[in-house]
Amino acid sequence: MMGLGIEIVPCPIVREKDGLAMSSRNRLLSKKHRELAPFIHITLSLAREKRATLSPAQIRNWVRLQFDSQEDMKLQYFEIVSAEDLSPVYDWSRDVSRVGCIAVHLGGIRLIDNIFFD
């Protein structure tokens, strides 16, 4: 895309039993915030299910609304992108693999996650 010679190499996300992506940051969460954190993966999973009936823009809005209702969480971003070059996906017509990427602040800790939409 920009000629930087960078290759994106996907690998599986290792998750806790409750779905939270494993990260050294998780141990920085308070007990209360650690209990809330699986909401991130739950929301990503539900967003993926909505692909059948909603456009990418509608899913972005839906995700934003889910986090607006969470008192302790602040959504930094949610984007649906091409897995090939991380360019934003605006409709489902492109024949590319798609990934939902998210960053959320929870109790001062920035948590990130992603999920394949295909």
N, C-alpha and C positions, 0 to 999 in steps of 0.2 A: 504494500500500500504506500508506504513512505520511502521505500528503498533502503531501510536500515539494516537489512539482513538478519532480522529477528525471527526466530521460529517459535511458535506457540506449541508447547508440548502438553497436552491434557493428561491428567492423571486422576484416578479416583479420589474422592474426598473420604477420609476416614471420619466416621461419626461416633459420637457417644450413643448409648442405648436409646436416649430420648430424641435423637436426631440432630443435636447440636454438632456442628463441625468441630472436630478436635483442634485445639489451639492452646498454646501456652497462655494466651490471654484469658482463657476461661477461668484459670485459677485466681485471677485478679477480681473476679465478680463476687459480690456479696452473696450470701446464701439466697436472699430474696431474688436478686437479679439472675442468679444461676438457674433458679426455678422458672423464671420468665423467658429465658433465652431460647428454649426450643420453639417459641412462637415464630422465630425467623424461618426455620426450616418448614414448619407447618404452613406458613403463609406462602413460601416459595412453591411447595407441593400443590397447594390449592390454586395458585396462579397458573401453574402448568396445566392443571385440569381445565381451566377456563379457556385455554387456547382453542378448544372446539367451538366455542360460542362467542368469544370476544376478540376484538382487534388488539394488536400490541398496545395501542394508546389506551384502550379501555382497561386492559390489564394493568398498565402502569398506574392509572388512576385508582383502580381497585386496591392495589397494593398500598399506595399512599394513604388511602382512607383507612385501611386496616391499621397502619402504624399511627395515624392521627388519633385513633381510639386508645392507644397504649400510653398511659401516663408516664411510665419510666423509660420509654424508648423513643429515640429520635431517628427517623429515617434520613440518612445522608443521601443515598441514591438507590434507585432500582432501575435497571435498564435491561432490555432484551436486545442481545447483540448476536451477530454472526460469530460462530465458533472459529471460523477461518481467519477473520481479520479484526474482530471486535467492533465492527461498524454497527451502528444502531439498526434495528429491524423495525420498519414502519408498517409492513404488511406481511402476510403469510405467503405471498406469491413467489418469493425467491427460493430457489432450491438449494438451501444451505442448512446446516445444522445450527440451531439457535440455543443460546444460553441466557438464563435469567441471572443477573448479577446484582448483589445487594450489599450495602454497608449500613450498619445500624449502630448508633451510640446507645449503650445501656450502662447506666451508672458510671459514666465517664470512660468506659471501655469501648473501643471501636471493634465491632465484630463484622466479619465479612463471610459471605457464602455465595454459592451459585448452584444452578441446577439446569440440566439439559432439558429443553422444551420439546425435543423430538424423540 
